[in-house]
Amino acid sequence: MSRRCELSGKAVMSGNNVSHANRKTRRRFLPNLCQVTLISDALGRQVSLRVTAHALRSVEHNGGLDPFLLKASDDQLSARALKLKREIAKAQSAAA
């Protein structure tokens, strides 16, 4: 399983540990991934996703999973999230 957020696309970054003596050794910066279950109002079901804490705050700020996905660009989303976005758009267009 890759260390990549399904909603924001954040992934592992690399950099250096820098000591007091200014020696540089390679290290990895891992994203703060959380396994969460979010509720989709349009689909009427729960969805389990692996997202970063930052993306989780963004979902709450945008008013839930449905508005966040409809607003998000396709290149950031994972394949599962992109499929979910299409299902939500289809369900909302059928309800309107």
BAFI-3210 file (N, C-alpha, C; in Angstrom, 3 decimals, decimal comma, padded with zeros to 6 digits):
// residues 96
n [1|2|3|4|5|6|7|8|9|10|11|12|13|14|15|16|17|18|19|20|21|22|23|24|25|26|27|28|29|30|31|32|33|34|35|36|37|38|39|40|41|42|43|44|45|46|47|48|49|50|51|52|53|54|55|56|57|58|59|60|61|62|63|64|65|66|67|68|69|70|71|72|73|74|75|76|77|78|79|80|81|82|83|84|85|86|87|88|89|90|91|92|93|94|95|96]
n.u [000,839|000,640|002,160|000,343|-001,953|-005,404|-007,117|-005,843|-003,418|-000,931|002,345|005,209|008,095|011,539|014,556|017,068|018,629|020,053|022,826|024,202|026,806|026,610|026,447|025,033|022,520|020,526|016,947|013,460|010,343|007,336|003,858|001,083|-000,902|-004,246|-006,637|-009,848|-013,434|-015,758|-018,872|-021,051|-023,429|-024,918|-024,730|-025,585|-024,172|-021,356|-017,876|-014,682|-011,527|-008,031|-006,505|-004,727|-004,219|-004,390|-005,960|-008,304|-009,106|-009,609|-011,772|-013,739|-013,852|-014,907|-017,476|-018,127|-017,765|-018,869|-019,125|-016,389|-015,131|-016,371|-015,370|-012,642|-009,653|-009,109|-006,574|-005,309|-006,684|-007,040|-007,521|-009,705|-010,990|-011,611|-013,445|-015,442|-016,086|-017,269|-019,533|-020,893|-021,440|-023,119|-025,260|-026,157|-026,967|-029,046|-030,842|-031,538]
n.v [-001,173|002,158|005,107|007,450|010,104|009,708|011,746|014,302|013,819|013,995|012,809|010,742|012,582|013,507|014,385|016,008|015,096|017,377|017,810|019,259|019,700|020,200|018,029|016,110|013,776|011,475|011,414|010,530|012,148|011,411|011,345|012,307|009,952|008,749|006,260|006,628|006,782|008,157|009,859|009,818|011,975|012,129|009,559|008,062|006,332|004,894|005,582|004,254|005,626|006,381|008,980|012,126|014,060|016,728|016,782|015,788|017,876|019,738|018,553|018,764|021,562|022,247|021,338|018,644|015,328|015,104|017,843|018,476|016,581|017,154|019,657|019,259|018,819|016,533|015,421|015,272|013,363|009,912|006,764|005,396|007,507|009,151|007,598|007,551|010,252|010,527|008,886|010,317|012,752|011,774|010,802|013,161|014,630|013,056|013,328|015,978]
n.w [000,000|-000,891|000,446|000,254|000,139|-000,446|-001,138|-001,231|-002,443|-001,287|-000,626|000,232|001,098|000,585|002,323|004,293|007,400|009,538|011,418|014,475|013,872|011,242|009,506|006,921|006,512|004,734|004,874|005,355|004,907|006,131|005,253|007,346|007,653|007,994|008,649|007,780|008,072|006,075|005,522|002,808|001,671|-000,677|-001,777|000,342|002,021|003,827|003,397|003,288|003,604|003,071|004,303|004,721|007,728|007,150|004,793|005,858|007,526|005,521|004,219|006,213|006,374|003,882|004,065|004,102|002,586|-000,034|-001,202|-001,115|-002,824|-005,286|-005,750|-005,893|-007,884|-010,597|-010,997|-008,519|-007,058|-006,034|-007,783|-006,676|-005,300|-007,437|-008,847|-006,920|-006,897|-009,428|-009,063|-007,087|-008,421|-010,419|-008,873|-007,700|-009,944|-010,838|-008,753|-008,900]
ca.u [000,000|001,491|001,970|-000,179|-003,310|-006,332|-007,860|-005,001|-002,279|000,333|003,110|006,476|009,116|012,856|015,354|018,263|018,822|021,234|023,295|024,789|028,075|026,208|026,519|023,733|022,194|019,219|015,810|012,162|009,244|006,135|002,612|000,313|-002,050|-005,228|-007,702|-011,087|-014,686|-016,518|-020,240|-021,479|-024,861|-025,530|-024,812|-026,247|-023,388|-020,066|-016,747|-013,436|-010,428|-006,768|-006,253|-003,898|-004,947|-004,631|-007,104|-009,483|-009,529|-010,152|-013,098|-014,630|-013,985|-015,749|-018,844|-018,334|-017,055|-019,432|-018,648|-014,929|-014,772|-016,840|-014,524|-011,248|-009,222|-008,994|-005,193|-004,904|-007,432|-006,675|-008,488|-010,918|-011,647|-012,138|-014,658|-016,418|-016,507|-018,209|-020,776|-021,586|-021,946|-024,243|-026,370|-026,700|-027,660|-030,301|-031,739|-031,971]
ca.v [000,000|003,336|006,144|008,588|010,489|009,458|012,953|015,452|013,398|014,159|011,566|010,789|013,502|013,190|015,545|015,732|015,417|018,216|017,783|020,497|019,845|020,450|016,816|015,856|012,383|011,429|010,965|010,586|012,825|010,633|012,078|011,891|009,243|008,208|005,461|007,228|006,442|009,375|009,605|010,529|012,259|011,857|008,111|007,486|005,235|005,246|005,294|004,171|006,194|006,630|010,387|012,850|014,907|017,987|016,577|015,619|019,235|020,369|017,973|019,397|022,976|022,363|020,939|017,204|014,624|015,379|019,117|018,451|015,818|017,851|020,835|018,841|018,542|015,099|014,938|015,025|012,253|008,537|006,111|005,132|008,782|009,633|006,811|008,034|011,582|010,326|008,347|011,409|013,671|011,102|010,742|014,509|015,041|012,302|013,848|017,338]
ca.w [000,000|-001,005|001,460|-000,493|000,519|-001,548|-001,487|-001,559|-003,237|-000,568|-000,595|000,948|000,601|001,133|002,678|005,080|008,802|009,637|012,796|014,972|013,144|009,859|008,684|006,303|006,214|004,072|005,655|004,664|005,585|005,842|005,486|008,511|007,092|008,928|008,029|008,270|007,404|005,822|005,076|001,606|001,743|-001,982|-001,973|001,496|002,582|004,373|002,528|004,030|002,825|003,759|004,009|005,677|008,668|006,439|003,903|006,705|007,903|004,319|003,996|007,187|006,024|002,688|004,349|003,951|001,523|-001,365|-001,765|-001,282|-004,027|-006,484|-005,931|-006,057|-009,249|-010,849|-010,961|-007,136|-006,470|-006,376|-008,670|-005,880|-005,031|-008,718|-009,086|-005,948|-007,362|-010,540|-008,503|-006,382|-009,435|-011,076|-007,920|-007,530|-011,163|-010,909|-007,726|-009,270]
c.u [000,888|001,167|001,555|-001,616|-004,230|-007,071|-006,966|-003,794|-000,935|001,021|004,387|007,413|010,457|013,612|016,559|018,010|020,091|021,631|023,844|026,121|027,851|026,464|025,120|023,578|020,767|018,155|014,546|011,158|007,968|004,890|001,860|-000,985|-002,933|-006,247|-009,019|-012,276|-015,502|-017,885|-020,545|-022,994|-025,559|-025,720|-025,526|-025,505|-022,058|-018,964|-015,482|-012,289|-009,191|-006,324|-005,327|-004,791|-005,282|-005,851|-008,391|-010,010|-010,149|-011,552|-014,106|-014,883|-014,932|-017,171|-019,129|-017,614|-017,559|-018,977|-017,144|-014,548|-015,198|-015,966|-013,078|-010,915|-008,918|-007,564|-004,683|-005,511|-006,888|-007,757|-009,798|-011,700|-012,260|-013,425|-015,780|-016,962|-017,526|-019,550|-021,585|-022,187|-023,171|-025,467|-026,993|-027,435|-028,989|-031,315|-032,285|-032,974]
c.v [001,241|004,340|007,427|008,847|010,306|010,713|014,115|015,091|013,580|012,817|011,770|011,785|013,096|014,477|015,113|015,955|016,258|018,294|019,150|020,779|020,043|019,250|016,509|014,369|012,345|010,900|011,082|011,316|012,099|011,465|011,484|011,225|008,649|007,406|005,970|006,709|007,712|009,019|010,463|010,716|011,894|010,359|007,416|006,298|005,760|004,810|005,306|004,630|006,356|008,036|010,988|013,668|016,250|017,876|016,411|016,968|019,955|019,853|018,621|020,861|023,177|021,867|019,469|016,642|015,006|016,724|019,141|017,747|016,539|019,064|020,452|018,577|017,053|014,584|014,672|013,738|010,903|007,951|005,837|006,411|009,358|008,903|007,270|009,400|011,461|009,797|009,440|012,394|013,073|011,075|012,118|014,997|014,299|012,831|015,224|017,353]
c.w [000,000|000,094|000,758|-000,065|-000,681|-001,989|-001,911|-002,405|-002,551|-000,436|000,217|000,279|001,205|001,393|003,468|006,560|008,846|011,102|013,194|014,263|011,649|008,946|008,171|005,996|005,690|005,025|004,824|005,537|005,180|006,096|006,676|008,036|008,189|008,123|008,607|007,461|007,298|005,259|003,851|001,673|000,442|-002,201|-000,827|002,084|003,096|003,419|003,385|003,137|003,697|003,380|005,058|006,598|008,015|005,515|004,693|007,175|006,706|004,001|004,943|006,836|004,838|002,898|004,128|002,742|000,134|-001,938|-001,996|-002,568|-005,302|-006,795|-006,278|-007,521|-009,402|-010,723|-009,550|-006,587|-006,913|-007,281|-007,936|-005,638|-006,311|-009,086|-008,169|-006,366|-008,499|-010,037|-007,815|-007,380|-010,143|-010,165|-007,725|-008,760|-011,314|-009,900|-008,108|-010,397]
res [m|s|r|r|c|e|l|s|g|k|a|v|m|s|g|n|n|v|s|h|a|n|r|k|t|r|r|r|f|l|p|n|l|c|q|v|t|l|i|s|d|a|l|g|r|q|v|s|l|r|v|t|a|h|a|l|r|s|v|e|h|n|g|g|l|d|p|f|l|l|k|a|s|d|d|q|l|s|a|r|a|l|k|l|k|r|e|i|a|k|a|q|s|a|a|a]
***
